[in-house]
Amino acid sequence: MVWLIMFLALAAAAVLEPALPAWQLGGQTRLPALLCVVMYYALNHSLGAALTAALAAGLLADAIGGLPSGSTPLGFALLAVAVSRNRDFVFIRQWLTHMALGAAAAAALTLIMYVVLSLRLEQMRAIAPMMVAQKMAGAAAQGMLLMPLVFMALEALEKTTGCRRSFIGDEFGIFDQT
């Protein structure tokens, strides 16, 4: 059932991400919906589930954005591994953690994509560093706002379908058995 929920979440994010307009003040950044789904699985599930979500979301993002194949899955996978390896050091169920993770992951993905694409495409090297910084700030702001919403929705869906047990008073996520 976890895999079905992952498939539905990635499909919904893949429809939502290109449907909403890009944010003008944030350097024309799009809403990082696929990244939020990947970060949810990296923080709440096994490394295998996180990497599966990262690779699938990366391929979807490349197809949606018209990027060279394999560019985005690398960035998603790097972030998924980093979050999955360090999830024992954060409060998993706190909205402040989700906001900080959303901002950091979206900014980091923007920087990773700039580096990867500048290695592959000659015209990417001509982009001014201030434009990259503006895109990073815009992505961070959007990730900070969207990540808690995605976490709440996916956690509620998993609890409703029985994939995740909920405990009364488990605001720190210490009783999580998944």
Secondary structure, DSSP 8 states (H G I E B T S, - for coil): -HHHHHHHHHHHHHHHHHHS--BTTTTSB---HHHHHHHHHHHHS-HHHHHHHHHHHHHHHHHHHT--TTHHHHHHHHHHHHHHHTGGGS-TT-HHHHHHHHHHHHHHHHHHHHHHHHHH-GGGGGS-HHHHHHHHHHHHHHHHHHHHHHHHHHHHHHHHHTSS---TT-TT-TT---
